[in-house]
Amino acid sequence: MYCWENIRRGAMEFTQVLCAPHFGARDIGDSFIIDPVHRQAVTTTTTVHRHSGFLSLTDSGHIISTGTIAPS
């Protein structure tokens, strides 16, 4: 399970920690959905990607958040 902090989507920022399985994603390459208002899995398909030493979340190919993410 992976978790992220400070996820951004456009002008929206999620200051809470989001854990991937809660949003339907369990590993790299899985997609999950974010609702920028309720911070729940209902609207925006976001994909987990692994890079060298960090993970990123992308929405329609645009990186919306990057950081060093440890399995929780």
N, C-alpha and C positions, 0 to 999 in steps of 0.2 A: 504494500500500500504506500502511495506517495501523497505528500501533502505540500501545499503551496501557501505562501503568504503574499499579501499585496498584489493580488491578481488585478490587472487592469483590462478594461474593455472600453475603448474609446475614452470618454471622460470619466467613466465609472471606475471606482477603485474599491476592491474588497479588502478591508483591513483584517478580516478574520482569516484564520487558517481554513483552507478547504482541503478535504481529503478525498482523493479520487474515487474510491469505491462508493462513497456516498453519492457520487454523481454518475455512477454507472461505468467508470473506467477503472480497470484494475492493473493495467500495465502500460508500458510504452506503446504508442501507436493506437491505444484505445481512444475512443471519443466520449466526451461527456457533455452535459448541457448546463449552461448557467443562465439564470434569470438575474439581470443586474439590479432589479428592484427588491426581490424577495430572497436573492441569493439561494435559489433553489433550482433544481434541475428541470426547467421547463422550456426554455426558448433558444439559447444559442449553442450550436454545436461547436465544441472546442476540442482540439486534438492534442494529445501529449506526445512530445518528441524528445528524444534523448540526444544531447550533443556531448562534446568532450567535457566531462566534469560538471555539467549542469543540465537541467531540463528546461524546456520551454513549452508554453501553451500557445497554440495558434488558432485563429478563427478565420476561416476561408483563406488560409495561407499566410495571414499576417500575424506576426508574433505579437501577443498581447501581454505576455509575462515571461520573464526568465529569472533564473536564480539557482542557487545551490540547494537542492532538495534531497533530504535524506529519507530513506524508507522509515515509516513510523511503525 
